[in-house]
Amino acid sequence: MMRLLFRQETVLTIIMIIAVLVLSTQTDKLLTGDNLLNQGRLLAEVALVAMPMTFIIITGGIDLSVGSILGLTAIVLGYSWKNLGLPLEVAIIVALAVGTLAGFVNGFFIVRLGVPPLIMTLSTLALYRGLAEGISQARSVRGYPDWFFQLGQGEVLGVPSQVWIVVISIIFSGVVLARTTFGRSLYAIGNNELGARFSGIPVNRIKLLIYTFSGFMAGVAGYIYVSRVTTTRSDFGTGLELDVIAAVVLGGTSIFGGSGTIFGTVIGLITIQLLKNGLSLANVKGDATIVIVGIVLILSIMINNFIQRRTGASA
């Protein structure tokens, strides 16, 4: 019971509840059904990318290129349809394939050439963004047919369409991480990669797979983003990687690898989104919102570190 109480996820959940209760005294719109569903819609792209990012960080890696992959995917989708004349359905498939390939390239250089993940994905952050800008030539694409907007703006059973995709992604990722040999292998790699290799775990194959998965999910997020905002621009996804990494680390996934859960990532995502939304509804200015969110993130991590040290010392 005490170990459960002192988990990062539990600490973060308590902080989230306190923050939401405080903010709800400043505005009566925060906890309304319409507002919560809208926040789910706005959170979808970050949440989708956060699932594979959790896998990657658990192994001790990082992917800074996800925002650029999202932007590149969006541009390829619009360019393939508008400029190349491909059917929109085919353009979507091409865009997802490009996102998946971008993730595969990251993984290939990391596992085959030994390029550190930080350096590799920092390089492709610039590369993929440059490709997006070069293809788009600073032009946006509009005029998509109505059916295209169903995924980004439609609803199923009164819930935004993309929220259902996020829920499926969370369930799938959670089961894979917590209930499969593949998930246990991720923890083994993050704790001791050399030991994992000697244990017969196909480290390179697993790493290649999760970076490829990250590219694919960034591509899906790019498609949903275009469907939601009805246009494409090369700057889509700028800064997305920071929001994703913040949510994953805030949720208890160690940046050094070896620990983390999908549940923690979900709590991290919800906490950050509700804080931003609550502060906005309370008429707190944008700059102040960033400062307050940053302070809450730092405090939650400090509290968790303090508790972990105390429990470790008592053990």
Secondary structure as UniProt FT lines:
FT   HELIX           2..5
FT   HELIX           8..24
FT   TURN            25..26
FT   TURN            30..31
FT   HELIX           33..58
FT   TURN            59..60
FT   TURN            64..65
FT   HELIX           66..82
FT   HELIX           88..112
FT   HELIX           117..136
FT   TURN            137..138
FT   HELIX           146..149
FT   HELIX           150..153
FT   STRAND          155..156
FT   TURN            157..158
FT   STRAND          159..160
FT   HELIX           161..179
FT   HELIX           181..191
FT   HELIX           193..198
FT   TURN            199..200
FT   HELIX           203..229
FT   TURN            234..239
FT   HELIX           240..250
FT   TURN            251..252
FT   TURN            255..256
FT   HELIX           262..281
FT   TURN            282..283
FT   HELIX           286..314
//
